[in-house]
Amino acid sequence: MNKSIIFSLLISSMFSLNSFACSCADWEGASTMLAESDMVALVVPTEESKVYQSSAIGKMQKTGMKIVKRFKGKYKSFMYLLSERNTGANCGVNFNSYDGLWLVMGYKVPGEKYYVTGGCSVGFVTPEDTELTKLIKELGKL
């Protein structure tokens, strides 16, 4: 899947009605993940999400993130990440301060200064999630 298709899906999922169920495609591997995103990092949310009005994409939530490991992107130790709040069916994501380690992919939006992500572009890292653990190891080798 190319970058423009993923970007279109991300944006359309943000503006879809909550009556539609969220459905995500599986990540195809670390090299695809890196190729199709503008930012990939392991992060820990460090600030409560705040409402942010973007002129480019509308109302979002902005969350401060400590970068534990950067695989791709311009920020090295801290960044703000935009996302839609998860309301159950809209492919959003809820980040809470210091609630654990997340693997996130972010995308640049023309006219916006922060990366944007969604529920299909994040993964909460747990020892039980062998698929996500394998992906992180692959990212570290690239």
C-alpha positions in Angstrom: 0.0 0.0 0.0 1.5 3.3 -0.9 1.8 6.4 1.4 -1.0 8.4 -0.3 -3.5 5.5 0.2 -2.6 5.2 3.9 -2.9 8.9 4.4 -6.3 9.0 2.7 -7.5 6.1 4.9 -6.2 7.8 8.0 -7.9 11.1 7.2 -11.1 9.5 6.1 -11.2 7.4 9.3 -10.8 10.6 11.3 -13.9 12.2 9.8 -16.1 9.1 9.5 -19.3 8.9 11.5 -19.1 6.9 14.7 -21.7 4.5 13.5 -19.1 2.8 11.3 -16.9 0.2 12.9 -13.1 0.7 12.8 -11.2 -1.8 10.7 -7.4 -1.8 10.3 -5.1 -3.6 7.9 -2.2 -5.5 9.5 1.3 -4.0 9.3 3.2 -5.8 6.6 6.6 -5.6 8.3 9.2 -3.2 9.6 10.5 -2.1 6.2 7.0 -1.4 4.9 6.1 0.5 8.1 9.2 2.7 7.6 8.6 3.3 3.9 4.9 4.3 4.4 5.2 6.7 7.3 6.9 10.0 8.1 7.7 9.0 11.7 8.1 5.7 13.6 9.0 5.7 17.3 8.6 4.0 20.6 7.1 6.6 22.9 5.7 7.1 26.3 2.9 9.7 26.7 4.0 12.3 29.2 1.2 14.8 29.2 -2.6 14.5 29.3 -4.1 15.0 25.9 -5.4 18.5 25.2 -7.9 19.7 22.6 -6.1 21.2 19.7 -7.8 23.0 16.8 -5.9 22.4 13.6 -6.6 24.6 10.6 -5.6 21.8 8.3 -7.6 18.9 9.8 -10.0 20.2 12.4 -10.4 19.4 16.1 -7.9 16.8 17.4 -6.2 15.9 20.6 -2.5 16.8 21.1 -0.4 14.6 23.4 3.1 15.2 24.6 5.3 12.1 23.9 8.8 11.2 25.3 10.7 9.4 22.6 12.3 6.2 23.9 13.6 5.0 20.5 13.2 6.8 17.2 13.3 4.8 14.0 12.3 7.6 11.6 11.3 11.2 12.0 12.7 14.6 12.9 12.2 14.7 16.7 14.8 13.0 18.9 13.6 13.2 22.6 10.1 14.8 22.7 7.3 15.5 20.4 3.6 16.4 20.2 1.4 13.9 18.4 -2.1 14.6 17.1 -4.9 12.0 17.0 -8.6 11.7 17.2 -9.9 10.6 20.6 -11.2 7.0 20.5 -15.0 7.0 20.9 -15.4 3.3 20.2 -15.8 3.1 16.4 -13.8 5.9 14.9 -10.3 4.5 14.8 -9.1 7.1 17.3 -6.7 6.4 20.1 -6.6 7.4 23.8 -3.2 8.2 25.3 -2.9 8.7 29.1 0.1 10.1 30.8 2.7 7.4 31.6 0.4 4.5 30.8 3.1 2.6 29.1 5.1 2.2 25.9 3.6 2.7 22.5 4.9 2.0 19.0 3.5 4.8 16.8 3.6 5.7 13.1 2.9 9.4 12.3 2.2 11.3 9.1 2.7 14.8 8.0 -0.3 16.8 7.0 0.2 19.8 4.7 -0.2 23.0 6.8 0.2 21.2 10.1 3.3 21.3 12.3 2.7 18.1 14.3 2.6 14.5 13.2 -0.9 12.9 13.0 -1.6 9.3 14.0 -4.7 7.1 14.4 -5.8 3.9 16.0 -4.6 1.8 13.1 -1.1 3.3 13.3 -0.3 2.6 17.0 0.3 -0.4 19.1 0.5 -0.6 22.9 3.6 -2.6 23.7 3.1 -5.6 26.1 5.3 -8.7 26.6 2.4 -10.9 25.5 2.2 -9.3 22.1 4.7 -11.4 20.2 3.8 -9.9 16.8 4.5 -6.3 18.0 7.7 -7.4 19.8 8.9 -9.1 16.5 8.2 -5.9 14.6 10.2 -3.7 17.1 13.1 -6.1 16.7 12.9 -5.9 12.9 12.9 -2.1 13.2 16.0 -2.1 15.3 17.9 -4.1 12.6 17.0 -1.8 9.7 
